[in-house]
Amino acid sequence: MKLGVIGCGKMGTALVEGALKAGAVSAADITGCDPVQAALDAFTQATGAATAADAAAIGASCDTILLATKPHDVAAALKLAAKGANGQPRLVISIAAGLTLTTLEGSAPDTFRIIRTMPNTPAMVGQGATAFCRGTHATPADAETALRLLSAVGHAIEVPERLMNAVTGLSGSGPAYVYLIIEALADGGVKAGLGRADSIKLAAQTVLGAAAMVMETGLHPAVLKDMVTSPGGTTIAALAEMEKHGVRAAMIGAVDAAVRRAAELGGS
Ligand SMILES: NC(=O)c1ccc[n+]([C@@H]2O[C@H](COP(=O)([O-])OP(=O)(O)OC[C@H]3O[C@@H](n4cnc5c(N)ncnc54)[C@H](O)[C@@H]3O)[C@@H](O)[C@H]2O)c1
């Protein structure tokens, strides 16, 4: 696979770094392009990949393209890549938030097999949660390629496109919900006398550890919760307080609000 990266900003660089670390691709097979020299320099420094002049050069030389520009730059980048590809087939993996397969395919020739993805920012530290869906011309082998690349920076699943707004509302926007929870837990620690820095570390590590328990044991969160809730103990006292304040309903409502907003913004 010759992997071309169009848009070597934060996410493009993070995804390539992860793919390299996981051995999903080697630096010798990667070329990036970005009109901003500072972004390109940071990309090459982080990845050791080669650079190309523009998206047309990537389209000409790479069979697989990671499209990682901001959504409003995607159509122009795709047109340039198509010009460079000059009719040759290409797999294009887009990470542009909210751009539908119809929109992406509308800016690309039929020889471009498109995959739309929704990663989240923890991909930057190898702990992303990503969902992707296949366009009209993308094959099962293309889905496997996308899965291999995206799994290198966390957990990845394939979903039908109609669920992409749900993904946006849950894992796309989700890191912010968890930051708020970590901040609030840390406030609780500070209220009880712990220092701010220690409180944030304890809160964040508790979230990390609990998440790892869910992922590694495969147990339902309710089972794990019951396992640490002794009769008449501290944990049930806290859980009763959380239920009184509707934390569960607030979380469901938060995801629901983000899903509705994603639909309003035009994703499907
Ligand atoms: N950062 C996030 O939280 C996040 C999460 C999920 C998805 N995304 C998606 O990832 C994409 C990139 O986001 P980011 O935060 O890395 O943005 P960024 O601004 O850091 O990177 C985008 C890069 O694309 C470059 N670019 C623009 N036009 C180009 C062209 N024609 N050819 C080559 N490069 C071009 C820009 O110069 C810039 O360096 C966005 O579409 C965003 O929706 C971001």
The ligand as an SDF file (V2000), in Angstrom:
LIG
                    3D

 44 48  0  0  0  0  0  0  0  0999 V2000
   -9.5510   17.3450   15.7530 N   0  0  0  0  0  0  0  0  0  0  0  0
  -10.6670   16.6720   16.0380 C   0  0  0  0  0  0  0  0  0  0  0  0
  -11.2180   16.6840   17.1280 O   0  0  0  0  0  0  0  0  0  0  0  0
  -11.3230   15.8030   15.0120 C   0  0  0  0  0  0  0  0  0  0  0  0
  -12.0700   14.6930   15.3780 C   0  0  0  0  0  0  0  0  0  0  0  0
  -12.6870   13.9430   14.3620 C   0  0  0  0  0  0  0  0  0  0  0  0
  -12.5260   14.3150   13.0410 C   0  0  0  0  0  0  0  0  0  0  0  0
  -11.7870   15.4100   12.7350 N   0  0  0  0  0  0  0  0  0  0  0  0
  -11.6640   15.8130   11.3590 C   0  0  0  0  0  0  0  0  0  0  0  0
  -10.2890   15.7440   11.0000 O   0  0  0  0  0  0  0  0  0  0  0  0
  -10.0520   16.6930    9.9790 C   0  0  0  0  0  0  0  0  0  0  0  0
   -8.7540   17.4060   10.2880 C   0  0  0  0  0  0  0  0  0  0  0  0
   -8.8650   18.0430   11.5450 O   0  0  0  0  0  0  0  0  0  0  0  0
   -7.5820   18.6120   12.2800 P   0  0  0  0  0  0  0  0  0  0  0  0
   -8.0200   18.9700   13.6380 O   0  0  0  0  0  0  0  0  0  0  0  0
   -6.4250   17.6840   12.0700 O   0  0  0  0  0  0  0  0  0  0  0  0
   -7.3470   19.9580   11.3950 O   0  0  0  0  0  0  0  0  0  0  0  0
   -5.9680   20.7090   11.1190 P   0  0  0  0  0  0  0  0  0  0  0  0
   -6.3530   22.1130   10.7510 O   0  0  0  0  0  0  0  0  0  0  0  0
   -4.9900   20.4910   12.2050 O   0  0  0  0  0  0  0  0  0  0  0  0
   -5.4100   19.9750    9.8080 O   0  0  0  0  0  0  0  0  0  0  0  0
   -5.9500   20.1400    8.5190 C   0  0  0  0  0  0  0  0  0  0  0  0
   -4.7770   20.3820    7.5570 C   0  0  0  0  0  0  0  0  0  0  0  0
   -5.2460   20.3020    6.2010 O   0  0  0  0  0  0  0  0  0  0  0  0
   -4.4430   21.1690    5.4270 C   0  0  0  0  0  0  0  0  0  0  0  0
   -5.0380   21.3830    4.1050 N   0  0  0  0  0  0  0  0  0  0  0  0
   -6.0460   22.2240    3.7470 C   0  0  0  0  0  0  0  0  0  0  0  0
   -6.2780   22.1350    2.4210 N   0  0  0  0  0  0  0  0  0  0  0  0
   -5.4090   21.2150    1.9230 C   0  0  0  0  0  0  0  0  0  0  0  0
   -5.1620   20.6680    0.6240 C   0  0  0  0  0  0  0  0  0  0  0  0
   -5.8560   21.0520   -0.4470 N   0  0  0  0  0  0  0  0  0  0  0  0
   -4.1940   19.7440    0.4850 N   0  0  0  0  0  0  0  0  0  0  0  0
   -3.4640   19.3470    1.5430 C   0  0  0  0  0  0  0  0  0  0  0  0
   -3.6590   19.8060    2.8140 N   0  0  0  0  0  0  0  0  0  0  0  0
   -4.6220   20.7310    2.9970 C   0  0  0  0  0  0  0  0  0  0  0  0
   -4.3300   22.3990    6.3070 C   0  0  0  0  0  0  0  0  0  0  0  0
   -3.2620   23.2330    5.9230 O   0  0  0  0  0  0  0  0  0  0  0  0
   -4.1450   21.7760    7.7040 C   0  0  0  0  0  0  0  0  0  0  0  0
   -2.7640   21.6550    8.0460 O   0  0  0  0  0  0  0  0  0  0  0  0
  -11.2670   17.6230    9.9420 C   0  0  0  0  0  0  0  0  0  0  0  0
  -12.0140   17.3670    8.7560 O   0  0  0  0  0  0  0  0  0  0  0  0
  -12.0730   17.2590   11.1430 C   0  0  0  0  0  0  0  0  0  0  0  0
  -13.4670   17.3460   10.9050 O   0  0  0  0  0  0  0  0  0  0  0  0
  -11.1560   16.1410   13.7000 C   0  0  0  0  0  0  0  0  0  0  0  0
  1  2  1  0
  2  3  2  0
  2  4  1  0
  4  5  1  0
  4 44  2  0
  5  6  2  0
  6  7  1  0
  7  8  2  0
  8  9  1  0
  8 44  1  0
  9 10  1  0
  9 42  1  0
 10 11  1  0
 11 12  1  0
 11 40  1  0
 12 13  1  0
 13 14  1  0
 14 15  2  0
 14 16  1  0
 14 17  1  0
 17 18  1  0
 18 19  2  0
 18 20  1  0
 18 21  1  0
 21 22  1  0
 22 23  1  0
 23 24  1  0
 23 38  1  0
 24 25  1  0
 25 26  1  0
 25 36  1  0
 26 27  1  0
 26 35  1  0
 27 28  2  0
 28 29  1  0
 29 30  1  0
 29 35  2  0
 30 31  1  0
 30 32  2  0
 32 33  1  0
 33 34  2  0
 34 35  1  0
 36 37  1  0
 36 38  1  0
 38 39  1  0
 40 41  1  0
 40 42  1  0
 42 43  1  0
M  CHG  2   8   1  16  -1
M  END
$$$$
